Amino acid sequence: MRDDKEALVTRASTVRLDQPMEGRWQSHDLLEFNGNKVRYRIMQDAEAKWHIHRGSDEFFVVLSGELEIDVRDGGSEGVVTRYTLQSGDMIAVHPNTEHRARCRGRVTLLVMDAIDHLG
């Protein structure tokens, strides 16, 4: 049996991170589990570039605001499907899926992926 109970778990909090920010996008690494990073992200009137994660899902949980996730099938001229997420909604974008996140106004969310662990 371990003496150090904290070694049995990893804890994190977003309370101090939800502050006014400069720029349109800010991410804070919170913790890792099973090879996945959990990030607290704040977006303000932002739009990510189209991109693909080859070996990892990317999982989004909206905490506040409204987030749009666009996925594109078929390259730059392909069909775009938009998913609009509200507070409490979540979505998993699977590997090799071209996508982008965007918002009008302020959005806070959790993002989980294993992107930093890919070779």
C-alpha positions as CSV (number, residue, x, y, z in Angstrom):
1,M,0.0,0.0,0.0
2,R,1.3,3.4,-0.9
3,D,1.8,6.2,1.7
4,D,1.4,9.0,-0.9
5,K,-2.4,9.0,-1.8
6,E,-1.8,11.7,-4.5
7,A,0.3,9.2,-6.4
8,L,-2.9,7.2,-7.0
9,V,-4.7,10.0,-8.9
10,T,-3.9,13.1,-11.0
11,R,-6.0,16.2,-10.3
12,A,-6.5,19.4,-12.2
13,S,-8.7,22.5,-12.0
14,T,-9.8,25.0,-14.5
15,V,-11.0,27.6,-12.0
16,R,-7.9,29.9,-12.2
17,L,-7.6,29.5,-16.0
18,D,-10.9,31.1,-17.0
19,Q,-9.5,34.6,-17.1
20,P,-9.5,37.4,-19.7
21,M,-7.0,36.7,-22.4
22,E,-5.1,38.3,-25.1
23,G,-5.5,37.0,-28.6
24,R,-8.1,34.6,-30.0
25,W,-6.9,31.2,-28.7
26,Q,-5.3,29.9,-25.5
27,S,-4.7,26.4,-24.3
28,H,-3.5,25.0,-21.0
29,D,-2.3,21.5,-20.5
30,L,-4.1,20.1,-17.4
31,L,-3.2,16.4,-17.1
32,E,-2.5,13.2,-19.0
33,F,-4.1,9.7,-18.9
34,N,-3.7,6.7,-21.1
35,G,-1.4,8.6,-23.4
36,N,-4.0,11.4,-23.9
37,K,-3.5,15.0,-23.0
38,V,-6.4,17.0,-21.5
39,R,-6.3,20.7,-22.3
40,Y,-8.4,23.6,-21.2
41,R,-9.0,25.9,-24.2
42,I,-10.4,29.3,-24.4
43,M,-11.4,30.6,-27.9
44,Q,-12.6,34.1,-28.7
45,D,-13.9,34.9,-32.2
46,A,-11.5,32.3,-33.5
47,E,-11.2,29.9,-36.5
48,A,-8.6,27.1,-36.7
49,K,-7.0,26.2,-40.0
50,W,-8.2,23.0,-41.6
51,H,-6.1,20.1,-40.3
52,I,-5.8,16.4,-39.8
53,H,-4.6,14.3,-36.9
54,R,-3.2,11.1,-38.4
55,G,-3.0,8.8,-35.3
56,S,-5.4,10.3,-32.7
57,D,-9.0,11.1,-32.1
58,E,-9.6,14.6,-30.9
59,F,-12.4,14.9,-28.3
60,F,-14.1,18.2,-27.5
61,V,-16.3,19.0,-24.5
62,V,-17.9,22.5,-24.6
63,L,-18.1,24.0,-21.1
64,S,-19.5,27.4,-22.1
65,G,-20.4,29.2,-25.3
66,E,-21.1,27.8,-28.7
67,L,-18.5,26.0,-30.8
68,E,-18.7,24.9,-34.4
69,I,-16.8,21.9,-35.7
70,D,-16.5,21.6,-39.5
71,V,-15.4,18.3,-41.0
72,R,-14.5,18.1,-44.7
73,D,-14.6,14.9,-46.8
74,G,-12.8,15.0,-50.1
75,G,-10.0,17.5,-49.8
76,S,-10.2,21.3,-50.3
77,E,-13.2,21.0,-52.7
78,G,-14.9,18.4,-50.6
79,V,-18.2,18.3,-48.7
80,V,-18.3,20.2,-45.4
81,T,-20.5,19.2,-42.6
82,R,-20.9,21.6,-39.6
83,Y,-21.7,20.5,-36.1
84,T,-22.8,23.2,-33.7
85,L,-22.1,22.4,-30.0
86,Q,-23.5,24.2,-27.0
87,S,-22.5,24.0,-23.3
88,G,-22.5,20.3,-22.2
89,D,-22.1,18.9,-25.8
90,M,-19.2,16.8,-26.9
91,I,-17.9,15.4,-30.1
92,A,-15.0,13.1,-31.2
93,V,-13.3,13.8,-34.5
94,H,-11.6,10.6,-35.6
95,P,-8.1,10.1,-37.0
96,N,-7.5,11.2,-40.6
97,T,-10.6,13.5,-40.6
98,E,-10.0,16.9,-41.9
99,H,-11.6,19.4,-39.5
100,R,-11.5,22.8,-37.9
101,A,-13.0,24.5,-34.9
102,R,-14.4,28.0,-34.9
103,C,-16.5,30.3,-32.8
104,R,-18.1,33.7,-32.5
105,G,-17.8,35.1,-29.1
106,R,-16.1,33.3,-26.2
107,V,-16.0,29.6,-25.8
108,T,-14.4,27.4,-23.1
109,L,-13.8,23.7,-23.6
110,L,-11.8,20.7,-22.8
111,V,-9.8,19.0,-25.6
112,M,-8.4,15.5,-25.3
113,D,-6.1,13.8,-27.7
114,A,-2.8,11.9,-28.0
115,I,-1.3,14.2,-30.6
116,D,2.0,14.9,-28.7
117,H,2.6,11.1,-28.5
118,L,2.6,10.4,-32.2
119,G,5.8,9.6,-34.0
